[in-house]
Amino acid sequence: MPSGGQTTVIQRILERRAQRLPVTHEETTASIAVMLRVVPPPRTLLVCRDVSLRRQLERRIAAGLLDCESIEDEHEALQRCGAEHRAVIVTDSVQLIRLARARLTQRPPFVLYVAELDEPAARAAGLRAGADECIGRHAAEGELDARLASARRIAELEAVLRVTLAENRKLSATDDLTRVASRRFFSKHFPREIERAARYGRALGLILCDIDLFKCINDSLGHAAGDQILRQFGARLQKQLRRGIDWVARIGGEEFAVILPETGYDAALEVARKLRASIAQASFTSDGQSIAVTASFGLCGLDRVPAGERRLAERVLKIADAALYRSKHSGRNRVTATMFNASSE
């Protein structure tokens, strides 16, 4: 059962519930500038067969520019690169470049080739072998310094990019305020939970919950208090669930989804009732002030997720959403549950 179409539809369903503020170009530029300022000099291997060239380069590569280690043996150099990443390799060996490109594929280094002759044919040989940049060994010192500085800038940007991508993956999976799963994570992984349950004929429950009269909390106590309530709400939901099995996602401003894998209708209804009671029975706090909070719940339960159903994740979400709507419009602070069947809409 393909999930791409379901994911797209679910994203559209959730669009009205949450909106992310766009990150401006200025914010991105400022963040990268800070990261570049604090990143250490790139670790570098200097590998030259020519002893005089190696000594010349050792003198030219300043410690503040590149964290350079000089090695004569090419095989040892490859072993060290394989054991621990080196961001830059400076070498006069075309053979080493070929081997590095063939073996260091997971995180390839920036390679500066120092050609014996400062001629187009010699530079081309280095580039064909896989070098990123070439320079003749008799080039002016200013040009060498510029090439080394360029290698550093590229290596630093690559490091910052990796950190940024890792952080973005983490942020896209986690809601920044409540630290539960994000709306994006839900739209991607809820269809996968449905597919897995359908594949093995397992049960599954989806609970949607919405904090009652949350706008009144923001209007009367301020958005800072509202944020505190949201953080406590997400934590309180998680506390009632099975660790490592059930999970919570914030899918709108004050709306959350609770996913209960391998949980049938009756058991999921009991969980929903416990969640409602845990919210209503103990006050929330904001700056030392006790605040009574309630929430409404809508459940769609499946004792056995059917295989071969089209847009099943979307349908389950709609059923749970309709149940939540009935709870909100029947007095709030209650649970409305629907058992899924093939004709449910």
Long-range contacts (C-beta under 8 A, 24 or more apart in sequence): 1-195, 1-198, 1-307, 1-308, 1-309, 1-312, 3-191, 3-192, 3-195, 3-313, 5-311, 6-191, 6-194, 6-311, 6-312, 6-313, 6-314, 7-187, 7-188, 7-191, 9-311, 9-314, 10-186, 10-187, 10-190, 10-191, 10-313, 10-314, 10-317, 11-187, 13-314, 13-317, 13-318, 13-321, 14-183, 14-186, 14-187, 14-251, 14-252, 16-252, 17-183, 17-251, 17-252, 17-253, 17-255, 18-183, 18-250, 18-251, 18-252, 18-253, 31-164, 32-160, 32-164, 35-160, 35-163, 35-164, 36-156, 36-157, 36-160, 39-156, 39-159, 39-160, 40-67, 41-65, 41-66, 41-67, 41-152, 42-66, 42-67, 42-87, 42-88, 42-151, 42-152, 42-155, 42-156, 42-159, 43-67, 43-69, 43-84, 43-85, 43-86, 43-87, 43-88, 44-68, 44-69, 44-86, 44-87, 44-88, 44-89, 44-90, 44-151, 45-69, 45-70, 45-71, 45-77, 45-80, 45-81, 45-86, 45-88, 45-89, 45-90, 45-91, 45-109, 46-70, 46-71, 46-90, 46-91, 47-71, 47-72, 47-74, 47-77, 47-89, 47-90, 47-91, 47-93, 47-96, 48-72, 48-90, 48-91, 48-92, 48-93, 48-114, 49-74, 49-92, 49-93, 50-92, 50-116, 50-137, 53-92, 53-114, 53-137, 57-90, 57-114, 60-141, 60-144, 60-145, 60-148, 61-90, 61-148, 65-148, 65-149, 65-152, 66-148, 66-151, 66-152, 74-99, 78-103, 78-104, 81-109, 85-109, 87-155, 87-158, 87-159, 88-112, 88-151, 88-152, 88-155, 90-114, 90-148, 90-151, 92-116, 92-137, 94-125, 94-126, 94-129, 95-129, 97-126, 97-129, 97-130, 97-131, 98-129, 98-130, 100-130, 101-129, 101-130, 109-155, 110-151, 110-154, 110-155, 110-158, 112-147, 112-148, 112-151, 175-234, 175-249, 175-250, 177-227, 177-230, 177-231, 177-250, 178-230, 178-231, 178-233, 178-234, 178-235, 178-250, 179-231, 179-234, 179-235, 180-234, 180-237, 180-238, 180-247, 180-248, 180-249, 180-250, 180-256, 181-247, 181-248, 181-249, 181-250, 182-249, 182-250, 183-249, 183-250, 183-251, 183-252, 185-249, 186-249, 186-251, 186-257, 186-259, 190-249, 190-257, 190-259, 190-313, 190-317, 191-313, 193-259, 193-261, 194-305, 194-312, 194-313, 194-316, 196-261, 197-261, 197-262, 197-302, 197-305, 198-305, 198-306, 198-307, 198-308, 198-309, 198-312, 199-307, 201-304, 201-305, 201-307, 202-261, 202-262, 202-304, 202-305, 203-262, 203-263, 203-264, 203-265, 203-267, 203-301, 203-302, 203-303, 203-304, 203-305, 204-259, 204-260, 204-261, 204-262, 204-263, 204-301, 204-302, 204-305, 204-316, 205-259, 205-260, 205-263, 205-264, 205-265, 205-267, 205-268, 205-271, 205-299, 205-300, 205-301, 205-302, 206-257, 206-258, 206-259, 206-260, 206-299, 206-300, 206-301, 206-316, 206-317, 206-320, 207-257, 207-258, 207-260, 207-268, 207-271, 207-272, 207-275, 207-297, 207-298, 207-299, 207-320, 208-251, 208-255, 208-256, 208-257, 208-258, 208-297, 208-298, 208-299, 208-317, 208-320, 208-321, 208-323, 208-324, 209-237, 209-255, 209-256, 209-257, 209-258, 209-272, 209-275, 209-276, 209-295, 209-296, 209-297, 209-298, 209-324, 210-252, 210-254, 210-255, 210-256, 210-295, 210-296, 210-324, 210-328, 211-254, 211-255, 211-293, 211-294, 211-295, 212-293, 212-294, 212-295, 212-296, 212-328, 212-332, 212-333, 213-332, 214-253, 214-254, 217-291, 217-293, 221-286, 221-289, 221-291, 224-286, 225-286, 225-287, 225-289, 225-291, 228-284, 228-285, 228-286, 228-287, 229-284, 229-286, 229-291, 229-293, 230-254, 232-284, 232-285, 233-279, 233-284, 233-293, 233-295, 236-278, 236-279, 237-275, 237-278, 239-278, 240-271, 240-274, 240-275, 240-278, 241-271, 246-271, 257-320, 263-301, 264-301, 264-302, 264-303, 265-299, 265-301, 265-302, 265-303, 265-337, 265-339, 266-301, 268-299, 268-301, 268-337, 269-299, 269-301, 269-335, 269-337, 272-297, 272-299, 272-335, 272-337, 273-335, 276-333, 276-334, 276-335, 280-333, 294-332, 294-333, 295-333, 296-324, 296-327, 296-328, 296-332, 296-333, 296-334, 296-335, 297-323, 297-324, 297-327, 297-334, 297-335, 297-336, 298-322, 298-323, 298-324, 298-325, 298-326, 298-327, 298-335, 298-336, 298-337, 298-338, 299-323, 299-335, 299-336, 299-337, 299-338, 300-337, 300-338, 300-339, 300-340, 300-344, 301-337, 301-338, 301-339, 301-340, 302-339, 302-340, 303-339, 306-342, 309-342, 315-340, 315-344, 315-345, 316-340, 318-345, 319-344, 319-345
